[in-house]
Amino acid sequence: MGFILLLGTKGKVYVRIERVSHEELMLEIKGVGYELDNKLVIKNEELRKTLLELMKSFNLSPELIHAKDITICTYLLL
């Protein structure tokens, strides 16, 4: 089980967390971050802060979230 974080891009950030299987996590991380020592590094400061706040709300420490467990998808909100 893991998480998928969906982030909107037009001014407001909409976030939804879903429990997913490992097979559903085969999405690439493009444009927002990269993997370093199996941890997700977020380049965009706003996305990074949002992710950290989200993890706090689920009582998760940053050390517990690895790149293999979370995928960030960016969507344009119409």
mmCIF file of the N, C-alpha and C atoms, coordinates in Angstrom:
data_MODEL
# 
_entry.id   MODEL 
# 
loop_
_atom_site.group_PDB 
_atom_site.id 
_atom_site.type_symbol 
_atom_site.label_atom_id 
_atom_site.label_alt_id 
_atom_site.label_comp_id 
_atom_site.label_asym_id 
_atom_site.label_entity_id 
_atom_site.label_seq_id 
_atom_site.pdbx_PDB_ins_code 
_atom_site.Cartn_x 
_atom_site.Cartn_y 
_atom_site.Cartn_z 
_atom_site.occupancy 
_atom_site.B_iso_or_equiv 
_atom_site.pdbx_formal_charge 
_atom_site.auth_seq_id 
_atom_site.auth_comp_id 
_atom_site.auth_asym_id 
_atom_site.auth_atom_id 
_atom_site.pdbx_PDB_model_num 
ATOM 1   N N  . MET A 1 1  ? 0.845   -1.188 0.000   1.00 0.00 ? 1  MET A N  1 
ATOM 2   C CA . MET A 1 1  ? 0.000   0.000  0.000   1.00 0.00 ? 1  MET A CA 1 
ATOM 3   C C  . MET A 1 1  ? 0.882   1.241  0.000   1.00 0.00 ? 1  MET A C  1 
ATOM 4   N N  . GLY A 1 2  ? 0.374   2.276  -0.657  1.00 0.00 ? 2  GLY A N  1 
ATOM 5   C CA . GLY A 1 2  ? 1.126   3.522  -0.713  1.00 0.00 ? 2  GLY A CA 1 
ATOM 6   C C  . GLY A 1 2  ? 0.182   4.686  -0.895  1.00 0.00 ? 2  GLY A C  1 
ATOM 7   N N  . PHE A 1 3  ? 0.730   5.813  -1.290  1.00 0.00 ? 3  PHE A N  1 
ATOM 8   C CA . PHE A 1 3  ? -0.073  7.003  -1.479  1.00 0.00 ? 3  PHE A CA 1 
ATOM 9   C C  . PHE A 1 3  ? 0.118   7.562  -2.881  1.00 0.00 ? 3  PHE A C  1 
ATOM 10  N N  . ILE A 1 4  ? -0.919  8.205  -3.382  1.00 0.00 ? 4  ILE A N  1 
ATOM 11  C CA . ILE A 1 4  ? -0.779  9.020  -4.581  1.00 0.00 ? 4  ILE A CA 1 
ATOM 12  C C  . ILE A 1 4  ? -1.210  10.424 -4.204  1.00 0.00 ? 4  ILE A C  1 
ATOM 13  N N  . LEU A 1 5  ? -0.407  11.404 -4.544  1.00 0.00 ? 5  LEU A N  1 
ATOM 14  C CA . LEU A 1 5  ? -0.706  12.797 -4.244  1.00 0.00 ? 5  LEU A CA 1 
ATOM 15  C C  . LEU A 1 5  ? -1.030  13.506 -5.552  1.00 0.00 ? 5  LEU A C  1 
ATOM 16  N N  . LEU A 1 6  ? -2.237  14.046 -5.650  1.00 0.00 ? 6  LEU A N  1 
ATOM 17  C CA . LEU A 1 6  ? -2.651  14.755 -6.857  1.00 0.00 ? 6  LEU A CA 1 
ATOM 18  C C  . LEU A 1 6  ? -2.619  16.249 -6.580  1.00 0.00 ? 6  LEU A C  1 
ATOM 19  N N  . LEU A 1 7  ? -1.878  16.994 -7.387  1.00 0.00 ? 7  LEU A N  1 
ATOM 20  C CA . LEU A 1 7  ? -1.732  18.424 -7.160  1.00 0.00 ? 7  LEU A CA 1 
ATOM 21  C C  . LEU A 1 7  ? -2.214  19.208 -8.373  1.00 0.00 ? 7  LEU A C  1 
ATOM 22  N N  . GLY A 1 8  ? -3.106  20.171 -8.144  1.00 0.00 ? 8  GLY A N  1 
ATOM 23  C CA . GLY A 1 8  ? -3.543  21.052 -9.217  1.00 0.00 ? 8  GLY A CA 1 
ATOM 24  C C  . GLY A 1 8  ? -2.541  22.177 -9.409  1.00 0.00 ? 8  GLY A C  1 
ATOM 25  N N  . THR A 1 9  ? -2.612  22.852 -10.562 1.00 0.00 ? 9  THR A N  1 
ATOM 26  C CA . THR A 1 9  ? -1.549  23.798 -10.888 1.00 0.00 ? 9  THR A CA 1 
ATOM 27  C C  . THR A 1 9  ? -1.997  25.225 -11.183 1.00 0.00 ? 9  THR A C  1 
ATOM 28  N N  . LYS A 1 10 ? -3.275  25.541 -11.145 1.00 0.00 ? 10 LYS A N  1 
ATOM 29  C CA . LYS A 1 10 ? -3.705  26.898 -11.493 1.00 0.00 ? 10 LYS A CA 1 
ATOM 30  C C  . LYS A 1 10 ? -4.040  27.710 -10.249 1.00 0.00 ? 10 LYS A C  1 
ATOM 31  N N  . GLY A 1 11 ? -3.016  28.205 -9.576  1.00 0.00 ? 11 GLY A N  1 
ATOM 32  C CA . GLY A 1 11 ? -3.236  29.068 -8.425  1.00 0.00 ? 11 GLY A CA 1 
ATOM 33  C C  . GLY A 1 11 ? -3.518  28.329 -7.133  1.00 0.00 ? 11 GLY A C  1 
ATOM 34  N N  . LYS A 1 12 ? -4.459  27.412 -7.159  1.00 0.00 ? 12 LYS A N  1 
ATOM 35  C CA . LYS A 1 12 ? -4.800  26.654 -5.960  1.00 0.00 ? 12 LYS A CA 1 
ATOM 36  C C  . LYS A 1 12 ? -4.288  25.227 -6.098  1.00 0.00 ? 12 LYS A C  1 
ATOM 37  N N  . VAL A 1 13 ? -3.958  24.647 -4.968  1.00 0.00 ? 13 VAL A N  1 
ATOM 38  C CA . VAL A 1 13 ? -3.474  23.267 -4.961  1.00 0.00 ? 13 VAL A CA 1 
ATOM 39  C C  . VAL A 1 13 ? -4.541  22.380 -4.345  1.00 0.00 ? 13 VAL A C  1 
ATOM 40  N N  . TYR A 1 14 ? -5.023  21.424 -5.111  1.00 0.00 ? 14 TYR A N  1 
ATOM 41  C CA . TYR A 1 14 ? -6.012  20.469 -4.620  1.00 0.00 ? 14 TYR A CA 1 
ATOM 42  C C  . TYR A 1 14 ? -5.304  19.149 -4.377  1.00 0.00 ? 14 TYR A C  1 
ATOM 43  N N  . VAL A 1 15 ? -5.507  18.586 -3.198  1.00 0.00 ? 15 VAL A N  1 
ATOM 44  C CA . VAL A 1 15 ? -4.784  17.384 -2.818  1.00 0.00 ? 15 VAL A CA 1 
ATOM 45  C C  . VAL A 1 15 ? -5.761  16.277 -2.466  1.00 0.00 ? 15 VAL A C  1 
ATOM 46  N N  . ARG A 1 16 ? -5.509  15.094 -2.982  1.00 0.00 ? 16 ARG A N  1 
ATOM 47  C CA . ARG A 1 16 ? -6.319  13.928 -2.633  1.00 0.00 ? 16 ARG A CA 1 
ATOM 48  C C  . ARG A 1 16 ? -5.378  12.762 -2.357  1.00 0.00 ? 16 ARG A C  1 
ATOM 49  N N  . ILE A 1 17 ? -5.631  12.069 -1.274  1.00 0.00 ? 17 ILE A N  1 
ATOM 50  C CA . ILE A 1 17 ? -4.810  10.908 -0.923  1.00 0.00 ? 17 ILE A CA 1 
ATOM 51  C C  . ILE A 1 17 ? -5.622  9.645  -1.165  1.00 0.00 ? 17 ILE A C  1 
ATOM 52  N N  . GLU A 1 18 ? -4.987  8.670  -1.782  1.00 0.00 ? 18 GLU A N  1 
ATOM 53  C CA . GLU A 1 18 ? -5.649  7.391  -2.025  1.00 0.00 ? 18 GLU A CA 1 
ATOM 54  C C  . GLU A 1 18 ? -4.712  6.270  -1.601  1.00 0.00 ? 18 GLU A C  1 
ATOM 55  N N  . ARG A 1 19 ? -5.297  5.238  -1.066  1.00 0.00 ? 19 ARG A N  1 
ATOM 56  C CA . ARG A 1 19 ? -4.528  4.022  -0.823  1.00 0.00 ? 19 ARG A CA 1 
ATOM 57  C C  . ARG A 1 19 ? -4.452  3.274  -2.150  1.00 0.00 ? 19 ARG A C  1 
ATOM 58  N N  . VAL A 1 20 ? -3.261  2.860  -2.514  1.00 0.00 ? 20 VAL A N  1 
ATOM 59  C CA . VAL A 1 20 ? -3.097  2.181  -3.800  1.00 0.00 ? 20 VAL A CA 1 
ATOM 60  C C  . VAL A 1 20 ? -2.167  0.983  -3.635  1.00 0.00 ? 20 VAL A C  1 
ATOM 61  N N  . SER A 1 21 ? -2.230  0.092  -4.589  1.00 0.00 ? 21 SER A N  1 
ATOM 62  C CA . SER A 1 21 ? -1.336  -1.059 -4.568  1.00 0.00 ? 21 SER A CA 1 
ATOM 63  C C  . SER A 1 21 ? -0.004  -0.671 -5.206  1.00 0.00 ? 21 SER A C  1 
ATOM 64  N N  . HIS A 1 22 ? 1.006   -1.481 -4.988  1.00 0.00 ? 22 HIS A N  1 
ATOM 65  C CA . HIS A 1 22 ? 2.340   -1.200 -5.522  1.00 0.00 ? 22 HIS A CA 1 
ATOM 66  C C  . HIS A 1 22 ? 2.305   -1.114 -7.046  1.00 0.00 ? 22 HIS A C  1 
ATOM 67  N N  . GLU A 1 23 ? 1.485   -1.931 -7.683  1.00 0.00 ? 23 GLU A N  1 
ATOM 68  C CA . GLU A 1 23 ? 1.419   -1.946 -9.140  1.00 0.00 ? 23 GLU A CA 1 
ATOM 69  C C  . GLU A 1 23 ? 0.913   -0.618 -9.695  1.00 0.00 ? 23 GLU A C  1 
ATOM 70  N N  . GLU A 1 24 ? 0.075   0.086  -8.927  1.00 0.00 ? 24 GLU A N  1 
ATOM 71  C CA . GLU A 1 24 ? -0.477  1.346  -9.397  1.00 0.00 ? 24 GLU A CA 1 
ATOM 72  C C  . GLU A 1 24 ? 0.501   2.502  -9.228  1.00 0.00 ? 24 GLU A C  1 
ATOM 73  N N  . LEU A 1 25 ? 1.644   2.250  -8.639  1.00 0.00 ? 25 LEU A N  1 
ATOM 74  C CA . LEU A 1 25 ? 2.610   3.315  -8.394  1.00 0.00 ? 25 LEU A CA 1 
ATOM 75  C C  . LEU A 1 25 ? 3.661   3.422  -9.492  1.00 0.00 ? 25 LEU A C  1 
ATOM 76  N N  . MET A 1 26 ? 3.398   2.796  -10.630 1.00 0.00 ? 26 MET A N  1 
ATOM 77  C CA . MET A 1 26 ? 4.372   2.798  -11.703 1.00 0.00 ? 26 MET A CA 1 
ATOM 78  C C  . MET A 1 26 ? 4.252   4.039  -12.589 1.00 0.00 ? 26 MET A C  1 
ATOM 79  N N  . LEU A 1 27 ? 3.999   5.192  -11.978 1.00 0.00 ? 27 LEU A N  1 
ATOM 80  C CA . LEU A 1 27 ? 3.930   6.443  -12.717 1.00 0.00 ? 27 LEU A CA 1 
ATOM 81  C C  . LEU A 1 27 ? 5.251   7.179  -12.549 1.00 0.00 ? 27 LEU A C  1 
ATOM 82  N N  . GLU A 1 28 ? 5.683   7.853  -13.596 1.00 0.00 ? 28 GLU A N  1 
ATOM 83  C CA . GLU A 1 28 ? 6.943   8.574  -13.505 1.00 0.00 ? 28 GLU A CA 1 
ATOM 84  C C  . GLU A 1 28 ? 6.750   9.926  -12.847 1.00 0.00 ? 28 GLU A C  1 
ATOM 85  N N  . ILE A 1 29 ? 7.776   10.370 -12.180 1.00 0.00 ? 29 ILE A N  1 
ATOM 86  C CA . ILE A 1 29 ? 7.767   11.698 -11.585 1.00 0.00 ? 29 ILE A CA 1 
ATOM 87  C C  . ILE A 1 29 ? 8.436   12.627 -12.591 1.00 0.00 ? 29 ILE A C  1 
ATOM 88  N N  . LYS A 1 30 ? 7.662   13.553 -13.134 1.00 0.00 ? 30 LYS A N  1 
ATOM 89  C CA . LYS A 1 30 ? 8.200   14.433 -14.168 1.00 0.00 ? 30 LYS A CA 1 
ATOM 90  C C  . LYS A 1 30 ? 8.020   15.890 -13.773 1.00 0.00 ? 30 LYS A C  1 
ATOM 91  N N  . GLY A 1 31 ? 9.090   16.645 -13.846 1.00 0.00 ? 31 GLY A N  1 
ATOM 92  C CA . GLY A 1 31 ? 8.994   18.089 -13.691 1.00 0.00 ? 31 GLY A CA 1 
ATOM 93  C C  . GLY A 1 31 ? 8.961   18.612 -12.264 1.00 0.00 ? 31 GLY A C  1 
ATOM 94  N N  . VAL A 1 32 ? 8.616   17.800 -11.294 1.00 0.00 ? 32 VAL A N  1 
ATOM 95  C CA . VAL A 1 32 ? 8.460   18.317 -9.937  1.00 0.00 ? 32 VAL A CA 1 
ATOM 96  C C  . VAL A 1 32 ? 9.533   17.827 -8.974  1.00 0.00 ? 32 VAL A C  1 
ATOM 97  N N  . GLY A 1 33 ? 10.182  16.732 -9.276  1.00 0.00 ? 33 GLY A N  1 
ATOM 98  C CA . GLY A 1 33 ? 11.154  16.209 -8.324  1.00 0.00 ? 33 GLY A CA 1 
ATOM 99  C C  . GLY A 1 33 ? 11.981  15.093 -8.926  1.00 0.00 ? 33 GLY A C  1 
ATOM 100 N N  . TYR A 1 34 ? 12.816  14.513 -8.106  1.00 0.00 ? 34 TYR A N  1 
ATOM 101 C CA . TYR A 1 34 ? 13.661  13.421 -8.548  1.00 0.00 ? 34 TYR A CA 1 
ATOM 102 C C  . TYR A 1 34 ? 13.973  12.529 -7.359  1.00 0.00 ? 34 TYR A C  1 
ATOM 103 N N  . GLU A 1 35 ? 14.490  11.353 -7.639  1.00 0.00 ? 35 GLU A N  1 
ATOM 104 C CA . GLU A 1 35 ? 14.831  10.424 -6.572  1.00 0.00 ? 35 GLU A CA 1 
ATOM 105 C C  . GLU A 1 35 ? 16.292  10.594 -6.177  1.00 0.00 ? 35 GLU A C  1 
ATOM 106 N N  . LEU A 1 36 ? 16.564  10.539 -4.877  1.00 0.00 ? 36 LEU A N  1 
ATOM 107 C CA . LEU A 1 36 ? 17.929  10.593 -4.365  1.00 0.00 ? 36 LEU A CA 1 
ATOM 108 C C  . LEU A 1 36 ? 18.005  9.619  -3.201  1.00 0.00 ? 36 LEU A C  1 
ATOM 109 N N  . ASP A 1 37 ? 18.814  8.582  -3.353  1.00 0.00 ? 37 ASP A N  1 
ATOM 110 C CA . ASP A 1 37 ? 18.922  7.555  -2.313  1.00 0.00 ? 37 ASP A CA 1 
ATOM 111 C C  . ASP A 1 37 ? 17.555  7.019  -1.917  1.00 0.00 ? 37 ASP A C  1 
ATOM 112 N N  . ASN A 1 38 ? 16.710  6.767  -2.916  1.00 0.00 ? 38 ASN A N  1 
ATOM 113 C CA . ASN A 1 38 ? 15.374  6.200  -2.729  1.00 0.00 ? 38 ASN A CA 1 
ATOM 114 C C  . ASN A 1 38 ? 14.430  7.125  -1.966  1.00 0.00 ? 38 ASN A C  1 
ATOM 115 N N  . LYS A 1 39 ? 14.754  8.419  -1.890  1.00 0.00 ? 39 LYS A N  1 
ATOM 116 C CA . LYS A 1 39 ? 13.854  9.393  -1.280  1.00 0.00 ? 39 LYS A CA 1 
ATOM 117 C C  . LYS A 1 39 ? 13.440  10.394 -2.350  1.00 0.00 ? 39 LYS A C  1 
ATOM 118 N N  . LEU A 1 40 ? 12.241  10.922 -2.205  1.00 0.00 ? 40 LEU A N  1 
ATOM 119 C CA . LEU A 1 40 ? 11.732  11.880 -3.180  1.00 0.00 ? 40 LEU A CA 1 
ATOM 120 C C  . LEU A 1 40 ? 12.197  13.281 -2.810  1.00 0.00 ? 40 LEU A C  1 
ATOM 121 N N  . VAL A 1 41 ? 12.848  13.957 -3.748  1.00 0.00 ? 41 VAL A N  1 
ATOM 122 C CA . VAL A 1 41 ? 13.302  15.329 -3.540  1.00 0.00 ? 41 VAL A CA 1 
ATOM 123 C C  . VAL A 1 41 ? 12.425  16.245 -4.386  1.00 0.00 ? 41 VAL A C  1 
ATOM 124 N N  . ILE A 1 42 ? 11.740  17.168 -3.732  1.00 0.00 ? 42 ILE A N  1 
ATOM 125 C CA . ILE A 1 42 ? 10.828  18.072 -4.427  1.00 0.00 ? 42 ILE A CA 1 
ATOM 126 C C  . ILE A 1 42 ? 11.560  19.370 -4.744  1.00 0.00 ? 42 ILE A C  1 
ATOM 127 N N  . LYS A 1 43 ? 11.580  19.754 -6.031  1.00 0.00 ? 43 LYS A N  1 
ATOM 128 C CA . LYS A 1 43 ? 12.255  20.982 -6.424  1.00 0.00 ? 43 LYS A CA 1 
ATOM 129 C C  . LYS A 1 43 ? 11.419  22.211 -6.102  1.00 0.00 ? 43 LYS A C  1 
ATOM 130 N N  . ASN A 1 44 ? 10.102  22.105 -6.274  1.00 0.00 ? 44 ASN A N  1 
ATOM 131 C CA . ASN A 1 44 ? 9.212   23.245 -6.070  1.00 0.00 ? 44 ASN A CA 1 
ATOM 132 C C  . ASN A 1 44 ? 8.905   23.406 -4.587  1.00 0.00 ? 44 ASN A C  1 
ATOM 133 N N  . GLU A 1 45 ? 9.213   24.584 -4.030  1.00 0.00 ? 45 GLU A N  1 
ATOM 134 C CA . GLU A 1 45 ? 9.051   24.816 -2.591  1.00 0.00 ? 45 GLU A CA 1 
ATOM 135 C C  . GLU A 1 45 ? 7.596   24.680 -2.144  1.00 0.00 ? 45 GLU A C  1 
ATOM 136 N N  . GLU A 1 46 ? 6.652   25.175 -2.958  1.00 0.00 ? 46 GLU A N  1 
ATOM 137 C CA . GLU A 1 46 ? 5.235   25.094 -2.595  1.00 0.00 ? 46 GLU A CA 1 
ATOM 138 C C  . GLU A 1 46 ? 4.770   23.640 -2.534  1.00 0.00 ? 46 GLU A C  1 
ATOM 139 N N  . LEU A 1 47 ? 5.197   22.841 -3.489  1.00 0.00 ? 47 LEU A N  1 
ATOM 140 C CA . LEU A 1 47 ? 4.830   21.422 -3.482  1.00 0.00 ? 47 LEU A CA 1 
ATOM 141 C C  . LEU A 1 47 ? 5.450   20.718 -2.283  1.00 0.00 ? 47 LEU A C  1 
ATOM 142 N N  . ARG A 1 48 ? 6.687   21.093 -1.968  1.00 0.00 ? 48 ARG A N  1 
ATOM 143 C CA . ARG A 1 48 ? 7.375   20.462 -0.843  1.00 0.00 ? 48 ARG A CA 1 
ATOM 144 C C  . ARG A 1 48 ? 6.648   20.768 0.464   1.00 0.00 ? 48 ARG A C  1 
ATOM 145 N N  . LYS A 1 49 ? 6.257   22.022 0.660   1.00 0.00 ? 49 LYS A N  1 
ATOM 146 C CA . LYS A 1 49 ? 5.548   22.404 1.884   1.00 0.00 ? 49 LYS A CA 1 
ATOM 147 C C  . LYS A 1 49 ? 4.204   21.688 1.978   1.00 0.00 ? 49 LYS A C  1 
ATOM 148 N N  . THR A 1 50 ? 3.495   21.605 0.852   1.00 0.00 ? 50 THR A N  1 
ATOM 149 C CA . THR A 1 50 ? 2.200   20.920 0.836   1.00 0.00 ? 50 THR A CA 1 
ATOM 150 C C  . THR A 1 50 ? 2.363   19.457 1.222   1.00 0.00 ? 50 THR A C  1 
ATOM 151 N N  . LEU A 1 51 ? 3.382   18.822 0.678   1.00 0.00 ? 51 LEU A N  1 
ATOM 152 C CA . LEU A 1 51 ? 3.630   17.409 0.981   1.00 0.00 ? 51 LEU A CA 1 
ATOM 153 C C  . LEU A 1 51 ? 3.957   17.218 2.457   1.00 0.00 ? 51 LEU A C  1 
ATOM 154 N N  . LEU A 1 52 ? 4.783   18.099 3.019   1.00 0.00 ? 52 LEU A N  1 
ATOM 155 C CA . LEU A 1 52 ? 5.141   17.976 4.435   1.00 0.00 ? 52 LEU A CA 1 
ATOM 156 C C  . LEU A 1 52 ? 3.933   18.185 5.337   1.00 0.00 ? 52 LEU A C  1 
ATOM 157 N N  . GLU A 1 53 ? 3.076   19.148 4.997   1.00 0.00 ? 53 GLU A N  1 
ATOM 158 C CA . GLU A 1 53 ? 1.861   19.377 5.784   1.00 0.00 ? 53 GLU A CA 1 
ATOM 159 C C  . GLU A 1 53 ? 0.945   18.163 5.727   1.00 0.00 ? 53 GLU A C  1 
ATOM 160 N N  . LEU A 1 54 ? 0.851   17.582 4.540   1.00 0.00 ? 54 LEU A N  1 
ATOM 161 C CA . LEU A 1 54 ? 0.012   16.407 4.347   1.00 0.00 ? 54 LEU A CA 1 
ATOM 162 C C  . LEU A 1 54 ? 0.524   15.238 5.181   1.00 0.00 ? 54 LEU A C  1 
ATOM 163 N N  . MET A 1 55 ? 1.835   15.060 5.191   1.00 0.00 ? 55 MET A N  1 
ATOM 164 C CA . MET A 1 55 ? 2.422   13.971 5.956   1.00 0.00 ? 55 MET A CA 1 
ATOM 165 C C  . MET A 1 55 ? 2.170   14.164 7.447   1.00 0.00 ? 55 MET A C  1 
ATOM 166 N N  . LYS A 1 56 ? 2.242   15.407 7.919   1.00 0.00 ? 56 LYS A N  1 
ATOM 167 C CA . LYS A 1 56 ? 1.966   15.683 9.333   1.00 0.00 ? 56 LYS A CA 1 
ATOM 168 C C  . LYS A 1 56 ? 0.533   15.304 9.684   1.00 0.00 ? 56 LYS A C  1 
ATOM 169 N N  . SER A 1 57 ? -0.400  15.607 8.781   1.00 0.00 ? 57 SER A N  1 
ATOM 170 C CA . SER A 1 57 ? -1.806  15.307 9.060   1.00 0.00 ? 57 SER A CA 1 
ATOM 171 C C  . SER A 1 57 ? -2.053  13.805 9.140   1.00 0.00 ? 57 SER A C  1 
ATOM 172 N N  . PHE A 1 58 ? -1.194  13.015 8.512   1.00 0.00 ? 58 PHE A N  1 
ATOM 173 C CA . PHE A 1 58 ? -1.310  11.559 8.588   1.00 0.00 ? 58 PHE A CA 1 
ATOM 174 C C  . PHE A 1 58 ? -0.335  10.976 9.607   1.00 0.00 ? 58 PHE A C  1 
ATOM 175 N N  . ASN A 1 59 ? 0.286   11.868 10.412  1.00 0.00 ? 59 ASN A N  1 
ATOM 176 C CA . ASN A 1 59 ? 1.270   11.443 11.416  1.00 0.00 ? 59 ASN A CA 1 
ATOM 177 C C  . ASN A 1 59 ? 2.409   10.632 10.810  1.00 0.00 ? 59 ASN A C  1 
ATOM 178 N N  . LEU A 1 60 ? 2.893   11.085 9.654   1.00 0.00 ? 60 LEU A N  1 
ATOM 179 C CA . LEU A 1 60 ? 4.009   10.422 8.990   1.00 0.00 ? 60 LEU A CA 1 
ATOM 180 C C  . LEU A 1 60 ? 5.221   11.343 9.041   1.00 0.00 ? 60 LEU A C  1 
ATOM 181 N N  . SER A 1 61 ? 6.390   10.785 9.340   1.00 0.00 ? 61 SER A N  1 
ATOM 182 C CA . SER A 1 61 ? 7.605   11.592 9.317   1.00 0.00 ? 61 SER A CA 1 
ATOM 183 C C  . SER A 1 61 ? 8.206   11.531 7.915   1.00 0.00 ? 61 SER A C  1 
ATOM 184 N N  . PRO A 1 62 ? 8.936   12.575 7.497   1.00 0.00 ? 62 PRO A N  1 
ATOM 185 C CA . PRO A 1 62 ? 9.534   12.583 6.156   1.00 0.00 ? 62 PRO A CA 1 
ATOM 186 C C  . PRO A 1 62 ? 10.412  11.366 5.889   1.00 0.00 ? 62 PRO A C  1 
ATOM 187 N N  . GLU A 1 63 ? 11.029  10.832 6.927   1.00 0.00 ? 63 GLU A N  1 
ATOM 188 C CA . GLU A 1 63 ? 11.906  9.674  6.744   1.00 0.00 ? 63 GLU A CA 1 
ATOM 189 C C  . GLU A 1 63 ? 11.133  8.425  6.320   1.00 0.00 ? 63 GLU A C  1 
ATOM 190 N N  . LEU A 1 64 ? 9.820   8.414  6.592   1.00 0.00 ? 64 LEU A N  1 
ATOM 191 C CA . LEU A 1 64 ? 9.027   7.220  6.276   1.00 0.00 ? 64 LEU A CA 1 
ATOM 192 C C  . LEU A 1 64 ? 8.528   7.207  4.836   1.00 0.00 ? 64 LEU A C  1 
ATOM 193 N N  . ILE A 1 65 ? 8.610   8.357  4.169   1.00 0.00 ? 65 ILE A N  1 
ATOM 194 C CA . ILE A 1 65 ? 8.106   8.435  2.804   1.00 0.00 ? 65 ILE A CA 1 
ATOM 195 C C  . ILE A 1 65 ? 9.273   8.304  1.840   1.00 0.00 ? 65 ILE A C  1 
ATOM 196 N N  . HIS A 1 66 ? 9.238   7.266  1.018   1.00 0.00 ? 66 HIS A N  1 
ATOM 197 C CA . HIS A 1 66 ? 10.290  7.047  0.035   1.00 0.00 ? 66 HIS A CA 1 
ATOM 198 C C  . HIS A 1 66 ? 9.710   7.192  -1.362  1.00 0.00 ? 66 HIS A C  1 
ATOM 199 N N  . ALA A 1 67 ? 10.580  7.402  -2.319  1.00 0.00 ? 67 ALA A N  1 
ATOM 200 C CA . ALA A 1 67 ? 10.128  7.615  -3.695  1.00 0.00 ? 67 ALA A CA 1 
ATOM 201 C C  . ALA A 1 67 ? 9.299   6.442  -4.209  1.00 0.00 ? 67 ALA A C  1 
ATOM 202 N N  . LYS A 1 68 ? 9.584   5.228  -3.757  1.00 0.00 ? 68 LYS A N  1 
ATOM 203 C CA . LYS A 1 68 ? 8.833   4.077  -4.247  1.00 0.00 ? 68 LYS A CA 1 
ATOM 204 C C  . LYS A 1 68 ? 7.417   4.041  -3.682  1.00 0.00 ? 68 LYS A C  1 
ATOM 205 N N  . ASP A 1 69 ? 7.146   4.843  -2.641  1.00 0.00 ? 69 ASP A N  1 
ATOM 206 C CA . ASP A 1 69 ? 5.840   4.809  -1.995  1.00 0.00 ? 69 ASP A CA 1 
ATOM 207 C C  . ASP A 1 69 ? 4.930   5.959  -2.384  1.00 0.00 ? 69 ASP A C  1 
ATOM 208 N N  . ILE A 1 70 ? 5.453   6.968  -3.059  1.00 0.00 ? 70 ILE A N  1 
ATOM 209 C CA . ILE A 1 70 ? 4.618   8.123  -3.370  1.00 0.00 ? 70 ILE A CA 1 
ATOM 210 C C  . ILE A 1 70 ? 4.897   8.612  -4.785  1.00 0.00 ? 70 ILE A C  1 
ATOM 211 N N  . THR A 1 71 ? 3.860   8.974  -5.470  1.00 0.00 ? 71 THR A N  1 
ATOM 212 C CA . THR A 1 71 ? 3.969   9.484  -6.827  1.00 0.00 ? 71 THR A CA 1 
ATOM 213 C C  . THR A 1 71 ? 3.250   10.818 -6.880  1.00 0.00 ? 71 THR A C  1 
ATOM 214 N N  . ILE A 1 72 ? 3.851   11.791 -7.513  1.00 0.00 ? 72 ILE A N  1 
ATOM 215 C CA . ILE A 1 72 ? 3.223   13.096 -7.637  1.00 0.00 ? 72 ILE A CA 1 
ATOM 216 C C  . ILE A 1 72 ? 2.765   13.290 -9.074  1.00 0.00 ? 72 ILE A C  1 
ATOM 217 N N  . CYS A 1 73 ? 1.491   13.587 -9.241  1.00 0.00 ? 73 CYS A N  1 
ATOM 218 C CA . CYS A 1 73 ? 0.926   13.826 -10.563 1.00 0.00 ? 73 CYS A CA 1 
ATOM 219 C C  . CYS A 1 73 ? 0.413   15.258 -10.612 1.00 0.00 ? 73 CYS A C  1 
ATOM 220 N N  . THR A 1 74 ? 0.750   15.981 -11.648 1.00 0.00 ? 74 THR A N  1 
ATOM 221 C CA . THR A 1 74 ? 0.298   17.355 -11.792 1.00 0.00 ? 74 THR A CA 1 
ATOM 222 C C  . THR A 1 74 ? -0.785  17.419 -12.860 1.00 0.00 ? 74 THR A C  1 
ATOM 223 N N  . TYR A 1 75 ? -1.897  18.051 -12.521 1.00 0.00 ? 75 TYR A N  1 
ATOM 224 C CA . TYR A 1 75 ? -3.018  18.187 -13.441 1.00 0.00 ? 75 TYR A CA 1 
ATOM 225 C C  . TYR A 1 75 ? -3.364  19.654 -13.629 1.00 0.00 ? 75 TYR A C  1 
ATOM 226 N N  . LEU A 1 76 ? -3.714  20.051 -14.834 1.00 0.00 ? 76 LEU A N  1 
ATOM 227 C CA . LEU A 1 76 ? -4.237  21.391 -15.072 1.00 0.00 ? 76 LEU A CA 1 
ATOM 228 C C  . LEU A 1 76 ? -5.709  21.400 -14.706 1.00 0.00 ? 76 LEU A C  1 
ATOM 229 N N  . LEU A 1 77 ? -6.100  22.347 -13.882 1.00 0.00 ? 77 LEU A N  1 
ATOM 230 C CA . LEU A 1 77 ? -7.497  22.447 -13.467 1.00 0.00 ? 77 LEU A CA 1 
ATOM 231 C C  . LEU A 1 77 ? -8.225  23.389 -14.414 1.00 0.00 ? 77 LEU A C  1 
ATOM 232 N N  . LEU A 1 78 ? -9.267  22.907 -15.057 1.00 0.00 ? 78 LEU A N  1 
ATOM 233 C CA . LEU A 1 78 ? -10.015 23.726 -16.020 1.00 0.00 ? 78 LEU A CA 1 
ATOM 234 C C  . LEU A 1 78 ? -11.052 24.568 -15.319 1.00 0.00 ? 78 LEU A C  1 
# 
